[in-house]
Amino acid sequence: MEKMIDMDKKILSIFFLLIIVISATVLFVTLNQSSSQEDQQNYSPAEGLSDEDISNEIDDEFLSEDDEIDIGEMV
């Protein structure tokens, strides 16, 4: 009978530990999610950027004006 009571105490303590771990995980996820939503709401893109500006920046990154590509090299 004593072994049964000890086993019940172990099962209950494991159950309570499991509840604590699950609640801590849920709390962490909700706090992390709310902070990421605030960051997204506070984000505002730079003013005055046009598609042409972005295209020019990409072109400058991949191909500077000093580089030349011959059609034969591409094939």
LODRENBA-874329 format. One line per field, with one value per residue (C-alpha): residue in one letter; residue number from 1; x, y, z. Coordinates in pm, whole numbers, plus 50000, padded with zeros to 5 digits. Layout:
<sites>
resn <- (A ...);
resi <- (NUM ...);
u <- (X ...);
v <- (Y ...);
w <- (Z ...);
</sites>
This chain:
<sites>
resn <- (M E K M I D M D K K I L S I F F L L I I V I S A T V L F V T L N Q S S S Q E D Q Q N Y S P A E G L S D E D I S N E I D D E F L S E D D E I D I G E M V);
resi <- (1 2 3 4 5 6 7 8 9 10 11 12 13 14 15 16 17 18 19 20 21 22 23 24 25 26 27 28 29 30 31 32 33 34 35 36 37 38 39 40 41 42 43 44 45 46 47 48 49 50 51 52 53 54 55 56 57 58 59 60 61 62 63 64 65 66 67 68 69 70 71 72 73 74 75);
u <- (50000 50284 50441 50115 50102 50464 50387 50082 50296 50553 50286 50126 50459 50547 50202 50244 50592 50452 50180 50441 50659 50364 50237 50587 50613 50274 50364 50695 50531 50260 50505 50741 50458 50323 50667 50721 50382 50478 50802 50611 50365 50646 50826 50787 50972 51196 51010 51070 51197 51077 51102 51370 51585 51562 51639 51945 52075 52038 52210 52497 52544 52559 52718 52932 52985 53345 53237 53138 52961 53009 52735 52984 53079 52717 52669);
v <- (50000 50237 50175 50271 50601 50678 50601 50830 51113 51067 51067 51383 51562 51472 51588 51925 51969 51899 52159 52414 52346 52370 52694 52847 52753 52905 53222 53253 53205 53463 53722 53662 53685 54012 54175 54069 54214 54545 54548 54491 54771 55017 54941 55204 55182 55464 55750 55844 55509 55429 55110 55273 55350 54992 54860 55086 54968 54604 54672 54847 54553 54286 54474 54780 55017 54900 54543 54451 54141 54019 53815 53539 53508 53464 53169);
w <- (50000 50082 49742 49578 49766 49673 49310 49318 49460 49186 48918 49062 49089 48727 48618 48794 48648 48304 48355 48464 48158 47919 48074 48061 47693 47612 47803 47617 47277 47344 47474 47184 46933 47075 47065 46703 46608 46770 46571 46248 46329 46402 46076 45809 45479 45368 45208 44847 44719 44372 44172 43958 44263 44382 44034 44008 44345 44241 43909 44087 44322 44053 43765 43813 43521 43477 43407 43058 42943 42591 42430 42356 42723 42823 42587);
</sites>
